[in-house]
Amino acid sequence: MQTMRYIDNTTTLKLNVDVCVGCGNCILVCPHRVFEIKQKKATICDLNACMECGACANNCPVDAISVNPGVGCVEAYINRWLGRLFKDRGRSSCC
Amino acid sequence: MGTPHRDSPVLVTANYKLSFDLLRFELAEVDCWILVVDTRGINVWCAAGKGTFSTDEVVLMVKQTRIAELVSHNTLIVPQLCAGGVSSSLVKKKSGFRIIFGPVQARDLPEFLERDNTASEGMRAVTFTLMERVELIPVELYLQLKTIGFVLIAGFLFAWIGPHMFSLQAIIQRTLHLGMATLLGLLCGSVFVPILLPWLPCRQFWLKGLWPPLLVALCWGINIYPHVTIELLSLSVWMSVFSSFQAMNFTGCTPYTSPSGVEYEMRRGIPVLALLAILALLVWLVAPFVD
């Protein structure tokens, strides 16, 4: 997806290379090819392509990856903010 | 599917009608088992994001269907995009089945299976082609029909304010102008923006959404020059606000916008758009007295 890029420097994705065992799961599951293996460890090669879907963190066997996963959806945010405003926990998602 | 035997692969999918039908269509020539996870009619990626296509659901289905008694291996091929909800190591731990992540697109499955369950780089990345964007337009338009109706009714209720007060013709004309501006805004934000997405300048969607109405307003203005009225100016601003908001809304349909990014642009876009909307409304209300 090199033709379409979203806003840079906003993602919450973090990789702790010291913990990484180089299993390559993150590389398999990432829909935007954010990771690659270098010297038997995962590295982030395209941080700003990350859409915070959470697939990598969910499939990392040693919890080396952290990310605030979610859906990039305006309606979800509006509902969340309205929910906070009216103290109504029922509305937190969209569709 | 076909005539599966004990060594045939087991493919997992969601019980979203389109996902399932697509899988059946693509695997017409392949002997395999299909394990359907109950995602309550939601597609693979959304269900993974919302937690219905999850580790526990897969484990539950494996146990409920007793698939282990039907096959001689312990491998499940799951769609790559369920990885947000399904953890391969946890499924292995809880059910004994090993997870292999298949390609993003069902159409790549036959090749994936032929290649001994390995996917090429291209099979692992999501795309957002012109066709994929165009397919989303009807839903986007349909969802906003209510807004158009609401604007027309509200517009009609306020259109009588002005020196023309009792002229039904003037009221209807003002309402129709407002309706047309809203419709054009919708067209800009929900048709032109999706189509032109990669070529519109700026990364933030609300900014992308300002370009088409700007062009429309310019063309419109040039066309009727020098009869540009205050009412038309206010309607142009309203059209831009609506288009911009619709463009921002479109982030929810794309496969590459992150929640942090959406929050970032909403914190900037919404105050500006709200201000512009109020401005447009005020000017529109004052316009009949000035024009």
Interface residues (C-beta under 8 A of the other chain):
Chain A: M1 T3 M4 R5 Y6 I7 D8 T10 T11 T12 N25 L28 V29 C30 P31 H32 R33 A49 C50 M51 E52 C53 G54 A55 C56 N58 N59 P61 N68 P69 G70 V71 G72 C73 V74 E75 A76 Y77 S93 C94 C95
Chain B: W45 C46 A48 G49 K50 Q80 L81 A83 G84 G85 V86 S87 S88 S89 F101 V104 E121 R124 A125 V126 T127 F128 L197 P198 R203 Q204 M248 N249 T251 G252 T254 P255 Y256 T257 S258 P259 S260 G261 V262 E263 Y264 E265 M266
